[in-house]
Amino acid sequence: MIRDSLPLLVPMAEAPKVLGLSRSALYRAAARGEIAVRKLGRSALVDTASVLAFIEGLPRATIRSGGAAEADARRGTP
């Protein structure tokens, strides 16, 4: 499982690459208290368990098949 391969804490500078979220999304979530960030000296460390809980709490997306071609066909656009 992915949880087993992640470290407990990830430096904020590395967090976007490791966790798959943008830097700004991580900072916004931290500011809202949705993810935990710890301080060790001058370093900000992202708590990976809190990020995984945050991601699991996001709503599921609904993906429609067909995309633009299907929409064009409904409108009668060639």
C-alpha positions as CSV (number, residue, x, y, z in Angstrom):
1,M,0.0,0.0,0.0
2,I,1.2,3.5,-0.7
3,R,1.0,4.5,3.0
4,D,3.8,2.0,3.7
5,S,6.1,3.6,1.2
6,L,5.8,7.2,2.4
7,P,7.9,8.7,5.2
8,L,6.0,10.1,8.2
9,L,7.1,13.7,7.4
10,V,8.1,15.3,4.1
11,P,9.9,18.7,3.8
12,M,7.5,21.2,2.3
13,A,9.9,21.8,-0.6
14,E,9.7,18.1,-1.6
15,A,6.0,17.6,-0.7
16,P,4.5,18.5,-4.1
17,K,6.6,15.9,-5.9
18,V,6.2,13.2,-3.2
19,L,2.5,13.7,-2.5
20,G,1.2,14.7,-6.0
21,L,-0.3,18.0,-4.9
22,S,0.7,21.5,-6.0
23,R,2.7,23.7,-3.6
24,S,-0.1,26.2,-3.4
25,A,-2.7,23.5,-2.7
26,L,-0.6,22.2,0.2
27,Y,-0.2,25.7,1.7
28,R,-3.9,26.4,1.3
29,A,-4.9,23.1,2.9
30,A,-2.4,23.8,5.8
31,A,-3.7,27.3,6.3
32,R,-7.3,25.9,6.6
33,G,-6.1,23.3,9.1
34,E,-6.9,20.4,6.7
35,I,-3.4,19.1,6.7
36,A,-0.8,19.2,9.5
37,V,2.6,20.9,9.1
38,R,5.2,20.5,11.8
39,K,8.2,22.7,12.4
40,L,11.7,21.4,13.1
41,G,14.1,24.3,13.4
42,R,13.5,26.4,10.3
43,S,12.1,23.4,8.3
44,A,8.4,23.0,7.6
45,L,7.5,19.3,7.5
46,V,4.3,18.0,6.0
47,D,2.6,15.2,8.0
48,T,1.9,12.6,5.2
49,A,-0.9,10.8,7.2
50,S,-2.8,14.1,7.3
51,V,-2.4,14.6,3.6
52,L,-3.7,11.1,2.9
53,A,-6.7,11.7,5.1
54,F,-7.3,15.0,3.3
55,I,-7.2,13.3,-0.1
56,E,-9.5,10.5,1.0
57,G,-12.0,13.1,2.2
58,L,-12.2,14.8,-1.2
59,P,-15.4,14.1,-3.2
60,R,-15.2,11.6,-6.0
61,A,-15.2,13.1,-9.5
62,T,-17.8,12.1,-12.1
63,I,-16.2,11.5,-15.5
64,R,-18.5,11.5,-18.5
65,S,-17.5,9.5,-21.5
66,G,-17.3,11.0,-25.0
67,G,-15.8,14.4,-24.1
68,A,-15.9,17.2,-26.6
69,A,-16.9,14.9,-29.6
70,E,-20.0,13.7,-27.8
71,A,-21.0,17.3,-26.8
72,D,-20.5,18.4,-30.4
73,A,-22.8,15.6,-31.6
74,R,-25.5,16.6,-29.2
75,R,-25.3,20.2,-30.5
76,G,-25.2,19.1,-34.1
77,T,-21.8,20.6,-34.6
78,P,-19.7,18.8,-37.2
